[in-house]
Amino acid sequence: MDKKLQELINNKRVAIVGPAEYVCKELDENHGKLIDSYDIVIRLSDMFFVPNELEKFYGSKYDIISSSFW
């Protein structure tokens, strides 16, 4: 699995997005577009589903989900 992950992200711009409340309080409304512009977006925990009203802060793209799904 490590080799497949390395092949996927090698020489790519990677964004790792987790559930941080400060994002929609401290960053501007273009932050989501910045996240979505990365080649690979890795979402942590339950960040693979982002409500429409928060997409401007967190983006909506994802390529990899990393979660324990508690």
N, C-alpha and C positions, 0 to 999 in steps of 0.2 A: 504494500500500500504506500509506503514512503516513497518508493521509486515512481509510482504513478502520480502522486502528488507533486513531486519534484518536477516531473515532466510537464505537468499541467501549468505550474506557476513559473517555471524557469524563464527568465528574461521578460517577465510580464509585470505590469503595475498591479499590485494587489492591495485591496482595501479590506480590512477586518472590521466588522461592524457589530457592536454589542449593545445591549440595552442600557444606555447611559442617559439619564434624565437631563443632564446639562446641555445635551446637543440642541434640543429645541428651546432652551432658555438662553444660551450664550452664542450660538452660531446663527448665521443669517439663513434666509430661506432658500439660498442657492446651494447649500451644503449637500442636499440630496442629489442634485445634478452632478456635483463633483464626485460623489461616491459612485454613481452609476456610470461615470466616464472611465472608471478603472477597467482594465482588461479582465480581471477576476475579482469577484466580490465574495468574501467569506462572511457568512452571518452566524453569530453565536446565539445560543439559547433559543428564544422564541422570536428572534428578529427576522425570520424568514417571512413572517406575515406582518406587514406594516399597514396600519389603517390609512386610508386615502389622505386624510388631513395631516398626517405626519410624513408623507413621502417627500415633501419639500425639504425636510430636515434629514431624513434617514435614507432616502432613495428607495427604489423598489427592486433593483436587480439583485440576483444572487446566483452564484455558480456552485457554491459549496455551503452546506449547512453543517455546523458542528454543535451538537447538543446532547445532553444526557436524557432529554425528554422525560423529565421527572413528572 
